[in-house]
Amino acid sequence: MNRQTILITGASSGLGRGMAIEYAKQGKHLALCARRLGNLELLKTSIEADYPDAKVSIKSLDVNDHEAVFRVFHEFKAEFGQLDRVIINAGMGKGASLGKGFSHANVATAQTNFVAAVVQAEAAMEIFREQNAGHLVTISSFSALRGFPRALTVYAATKAAITTLSEGLRVDLLGTPIKVSCIHPGFIRSELNEKVKNMPFLVDLESGCRSLVKEIDKEKPNSFAPRWPWGMLKWVVRIAPLSFLAKMG
C-alpha cells in the first residue's frame, strides 16, 4: 500500500532521523517532530537539497507535553490533508539498576517510552479513526522479549509494554482498514546507545535504518530489524537462562 505522508516523532537524531532520510529517498512527504528544532531545521534543509521530491514539514515537540502531542499531530494532518503512517519513535535510554539512587532516570524513561507513547497512539488513532485509514508503527526493541539487567531493566520493561500495547490495538482494530505494526530493532548504533559497549551484532545507523524502513513497509504485525540475526535470535533469547541475560545490558 502506498503510504505517502509519514509522521515520525523523535526525528531530530538517531533512528528517527535515519528513517526520515530513507523515506525521503522514496519521495515521501514527511511530518517530522522532536524537541530539538535546530536539528530538525538542518535535517529539512539537507533532505530538500538531496531529495527534492520529498515534501518536509517540521515542528518542535516534547512528547511528554501531552496536549502538545495532540495539537502537533492535528496540525500536520491539516497541513497535509491526511496522515498515512505515524511512527512512534521518540524515546530515551537513561536508567540504572533499581535501588541505586537513579529513580529519576528510571521514571523519566518509563514516562517517555511508555506513557508518552500511549499519548502519541491516542493522537494518531484519533486521526486514523476519523480517516478510516492509516498505519500506526511502534518502535519497540529486541529487549522487549525478556528482562535485562542494569541500565536495560526499565528500558526493556517499557518496550515490552509497547509490544503488548500494539497487539491490543490490533485486536481492537480487527475488521478495519487501520493497521498496526510493532518493530523490534536489534543493536543499531545511535545517540541513545553510544556509550554502551556490550552490543553484539551491532550495525551502523544507516544500515539499521534501511532495515527498519524495509520492515515497516511490509506492514507485518511484528518484525525484527535487521532481520538477520535478530529474527533468529529471538528464539534463543526466549529460552535463555538468566545467567545468559545477565551478560547483556
C-alpha positions as CSV (number, residue, x, y, z in Angstrom):
1,M,0.0,0.0,0.0
2,N,1.3,3.5,-0.8
3,R,1.7,5.5,2.4
4,Q,2.7,8.9,1.0
5,T,2.6,11.1,4.1
6,I,4.6,9.8,7.1
7,L,4.8,11.4,10.6
8,I,7.9,10.5,12.7
9,T,8.4,11.5,16.3
10,G,11.9,11.8,17.7
11,A,13.1,12.7,14.2
12,S,15.9,15.1,15.1
13,S,18.6,12.3,15.6
14,G,19.2,8.6,15.7
15,L,16.7,6.2,14.3
16,G,14.1,8.9,13.7
17,R,16.5,11.0,11.6
18,G,17.7,7.9,9.8
19,M,14.2,6.7,8.9
20,A,13.3,10.2,7.7
21,I,16.2,10.1,5.2
22,E,15.3,6.7,4.0
23,Y,11.7,7.8,3.3
24,A,12.9,11.0,1.7
25,K,14.8,8.7,-0.8
26,Q,11.4,7.3,-1.7
27,G,10.0,10.7,-2.3
28,K,7.6,10.6,0.7
29,H,6.0,13.6,2.4
30,L,7.4,13.9,5.9
31,A,5.9,15.3,9.0
32,L,8.9,15.4,11.4
33,C,8.8,16.5,15.1
34,A,11.2,16.4,18.0
35,R,12.4,18.6,20.9
36,R,15.5,19.9,19.1
37,L,14.1,22.2,16.4
38,G,17.6,23.3,15.3
39,N,18.4,19.7,14.4
40,L,15.1,19.4,12.5
41,E,15.9,22.5,10.5
42,L,19.2,21.1,9.5
43,L,17.6,17.8,8.5
44,K,14.9,19.6,6.5
45,T,17.5,21.6,4.6
46,S,19.5,18.5,3.9
47,I,16.6,16.5,2.7
48,E,15.2,19.2,0.4
49,A,18.7,19.6,-1.2
50,D,19.3,15.9,-1.7
51,Y,15.7,14.7,-2.4
52,P,13.6,17.5,-3.9
53,D,10.6,15.2,-4.4
54,A,10.2,14.9,-0.7
55,K,8.0,17.5,1.0
56,V,9.1,18.2,4.6
57,S,7.3,19.9,7.4
58,I,8.9,20.2,10.9
59,K,7.6,21.1,14.3
60,S,9.0,21.3,17.8
61,L,7.5,18.7,20.1
62,D,8.3,17.3,23.5
63,V,6.2,14.1,23.7
64,N,5.9,14.5,27.4
65,D,3.8,17.6,26.8
66,H,0.6,15.6,26.2
67,E,-1.6,18.4,25.0
68,A,1.1,19.4,22.5
69,V,1.2,15.9,21.0
70,F,-2.5,16.2,20.0
71,R,-2.0,19.7,18.7
72,V,1.0,19.0,16.6
73,F,-0.4,15.8,15.1
74,H,-3.6,17.6,14.1
75,E,-1.6,20.5,12.7
76,F,0.3,18.1,10.5
77,K,-2.9,16.4,9.4
78,A,-4.4,19.8,8.5
79,E,-1.3,20.8,6.6
80,F,-1.0,17.6,4.5
81,G,-4.7,16.7,4.3
82,Q,-4.1,13.2,5.6
83,L,-1.6,11.2,7.6
84,D,-1.0,7.8,6.1
85,R,1.5,6.5,8.6
86,V,2.6,7.6,12.1
87,I,5.8,6.2,13.5
88,I,6.0,6.4,17.3
89,N,9.8,6.6,17.7
90,A,10.6,9.2,20.4
91,G,12.2,7.6,23.4
92,M,15.1,7.6,25.8
93,G,17.5,5.1,27.3
94,K,18.6,6.5,30.6
95,G,18.5,4.2,33.6
96,A,20.3,2.1,36.1
97,S,19.8,-0.8,38.5
98,L,16.8,-0.1,40.7
99,G,17.5,0.9,44.2
100,K,20.8,2.6,43.5
101,G,19.7,6.2,43.6
102,F,18.7,6.7,40.0
103,S,15.0,6.6,40.3
104,H,14.7,9.9,38.5
105,A,16.3,8.4,35.3
106,N,14.2,5.2,35.5
107,V,11.0,7.1,36.0
108,A,11.8,9.5,33.2
109,T,12.5,6.6,30.9
110,A,9.2,4.9,31.8
111,Q,7.2,8.2,31.2
112,T,8.9,9.0,27.9
113,N,9.0,5.5,26.5
114,F,5.5,4.3,27.5
115,V,3.2,6.9,28.9
116,A,4.1,9.4,26.2
117,A,3.8,6.6,23.6
118,V,0.3,5.9,24.7
119,V,-0.5,9.6,24.2
120,Q,1.0,9.5,20.7
121,A,-1.0,6.4,19.9
122,E,-4.2,8.2,21.1
123,A,-3.5,11.2,18.9
124,A,-2.6,9.1,15.9
125,M,-5.6,6.8,16.3
126,E,-8.0,9.7,16.7
127,I,-6.9,10.8,13.2
128,F,-6.9,7.3,11.7
129,R,-10.4,6.6,13.0
130,E,-11.6,9.8,11.5
131,Q,-10.0,8.9,8.2
132,N,-10.9,5.2,8.5
133,A,-7.4,4.6,7.2
134,G,-3.8,4.6,8.4
135,H,-0.8,2.7,9.6
136,L,0.5,3.0,13.1
137,V,4.0,1.9,13.7
138,T,5.5,1.5,17.2
139,I,9.3,1.1,17.8
140,S,9.8,-1.4,20.5
141,S,13.1,-3.3,20.9
142,F,14.6,-6.7,20.9
143,S,15.0,-6.2,24.6
144,A,11.2,-6.4,24.9
145,L,11.4,-10.2,24.8
146,R,12.9,-10.7,28.3
147,G,14.0,-8.9,31.4
148,F,17.6,-7.4,31.3
149,P,19.9,-6.1,33.9
150,R,21.2,-2.7,35.0
151,A,20.5,0.2,32.6
152,L,18.2,-2.0,30.5
153,T,15.9,-3.1,33.2
154,V,13.3,-0.3,33.0
155,Y,14.0,0.3,29.3
156,A,13.2,-3.3,28.4
157,A,10.1,-3.2,30.5
158,T,8.8,-0.2,28.7
159,K,9.5,-1.8,25.3
160,A,7.6,-5.0,26.4
161,A,4.7,-2.7,27.3
162,I,4.9,-1.2,23.8
163,T,4.7,-4.6,22.2
164,T,1.7,-5.5,24.2
165,L,0.0,-2.2,23.6
166,S,0.5,-2.7,19.8
167,E,-1.1,-6.2,19.9
168,G,-4.0,-4.8,21.9
169,L,-4.6,-2.2,19.3
170,R,-4.5,-4.8,16.6
171,V,-7.2,-6.8,18.4
172,D,-9.3,-3.6,18.9
173,L,-9.0,-2.8,15.2
174,L,-9.9,-6.2,13.7
175,G,-12.0,-5.8,10.6
176,T,-11.0,-2.1,10.0
177,P,-8.6,-0.7,7.3
178,I,-6.3,0.6,10.1
179,K,-3.0,-1.4,10.5
180,V,-0.6,-1.6,13.5
181,S,3.0,-2.8,13.2
182,C,5.5,-3.2,16.0
183,I,9.1,-3.1,15.1
184,H,11.8,-4.6,17.3
185,P,15.2,-3.2,16.5
186,G,18.4,-5.1,17.5
187,F,21.6,-3.2,18.2
188,I,21.8,-0.2,15.9
189,R,24.4,2.4,16.8
190,S,22.8,5.8,17.7
191,E,23.0,8.6,20.2
192,L,20.8,6.5,22.5
193,N,23.4,3.8,23.0
194,E,26.7,5.4,22.0
195,K,28.2,4.7,25.4
196,V,27.1,1.1,25.6
197,K,30.0,-1.3,25.0
198,N,28.4,-4.8,25.1
199,M,26.4,-4.8,21.8
200,P,26.7,-8.0,19.8
201,F,25.8,-7.9,16.1
202,L,25.9,-4.1,16.1
203,V,25.2,-2.4,12.8
204,D,25.8,1.2,11.8
205,L,22.9,3.8,11.8
206,E,22.4,3.9,8.0
207,S,22.2,0.2,7.6
208,G,20.0,-0.2,10.6
209,C,17.5,2.4,9.5
210,R,17.4,0.9,6.0
211,S,16.4,-2.4,7.5
212,L,13.8,-0.6,9.8
213,V,12.1,1.0,6.8
214,K,12.2,-2.2,4.9
215,E,10.3,-4.0,7.7
216,I,7.9,-1.1,8.3
217,D,6.9,-1.1,4.6
218,K,5.9,-4.8,4.8
219,E,3.3,-3.7,7.4
220,K,3.5,-7.0,9.3
221,P,2.2,-7.2,12.9
222,N,5.6,-7.8,14.4
223,S,9.1,-7.5,12.8
224,F,12.7,-7.7,13.9
225,A,15.3,-5.4,12.3
226,P,17.8,-6.1,11.0
227,R,16.0,-9.3,10.2
228,W,19.3,-11.2,10.4
229,P,20.3,-12.2,13.0
230,W,17.6,-10.8,15.3
231,G,14.7,-12.6,13.7
232,M,16.5,-15.9,14.6
233,L,18.0,-14.8,17.9
234,K,14.5,-14.1,19.3
235,W,14.0,-17.9,19.7
236,V,17.3,-18.2,21.5
237,V,16.7,-15.3,23.9
238,R,13.2,-16.6,24.8
239,I,14.6,-19.8,26.3
240,A,18.0,-18.4,27.5
241,P,18.8,-18.8,31.3
242,L,19.1,-15.8,33.5
243,S,22.8,-16.2,33.6
244,F,22.9,-15.5,29.8
245,L,20.7,-12.4,30.2
246,A,23.0,-11.1,33.0
247,K,25.8,-10.7,30.5
248,M,23.7,-8.2,28.4
249,G,23.0,-4.6,29.3
